[in-house]
Amino acid sequence: MAAWVLPWQLHNAGLNVIATARNPDKMVKLKAAGIETMSLDILSQESINEAVDNVSSLDILVNNAGTAYSMPFSDRDIEQAKETFDTNVWAQLAITQAFLPLLLKSKGMIVNQTSVVSTTAPRSAIFSDTARLELAPFGIKVIEPKTGAVSTNMIMNQKENTQITLPAGSLYEPAREAVESAMRNDKMGSMASPADRWAAEVVGDLMKKNPPAMIWSYHLINYQATLPENVHGMVSTFQALAQFQSNDQSEFLSYNEIAGTTVYLSYAQSIANSYQDDQ
């Protein structure tokens, strides 16, 4: 759903939108709504060049494509991690460089879709900070929507395209069920914001005369109200996990309960840091 609600909201705000995707079939609803669509594979320089040739002017570039890879640090497959960075970081840089001449002419805006966990996830938060500083003298704004849990197809696509099971011999083998549930984001559905509401709020901020450098989703703001206690609890469970040494059944059950929580520890800590910064 979110693959089309953001361009639809931009279109609804009065902008002339060109929506892109590798698979044109995914943009049927956009085309039916009167939005121009164009095929684009962000991992292909040839495809990027072709897209640039078909665009005569540009005021706003939205880098919205992304993928996810959930795996404990100790079990992460390097090649798969590199593929994630290719999509989430290097492709975004390639797209931005290609369209930069048009943005320099319009003194336009670059919108990099990032995550509330961008300190731990490769959604180019550092890239955005650097681009913001370097392009400001040329009149180009760089905006980051810091998105939390939103109802999109990303989790479903992740389940279809990547491994969401622990490898044999994992440190987390005693708690496989709990950790793999966390990796699949099984509990995120009930927390997710409706995609259309999220898109409307993001576009509302983008259309302001002076848009904020970072746009935090409303769901994250609501969640922050209880963050301090939640994070303290997660840190405590992480410390308990570190102290786990015995294999007796009672301690195994305790380990099984808290191991899944540690997967979200850095996620929660990054949100907590932002919460403290806003106070």
Secondary structure, DSSP 8 states (H G I E B T S, - for coil): -HHHHHHHHHHHTT---EEEES-GGGGHHHHHTT-EEEE--TT-HHHHHHHHHT-S--SEEEE---------GGG--HHHHHHHHIIIIIHHHHHHHHHHHHHHHHT-EEEE-EETTTTTS-S-HHHHHHHHHHHGGGT-EEEEEEE-SB--SHHHHHHHHS--S--TT-TTGGGHHHHHHHHTTTTTGGG-B-HHHHHHHHHHHHTSSS--SEEE-HHHHHHHTTHHHHHHHHHHHHHHHHT----SHHHHHHHHHHHHHHTTHHHHHHHHHHHHHH-
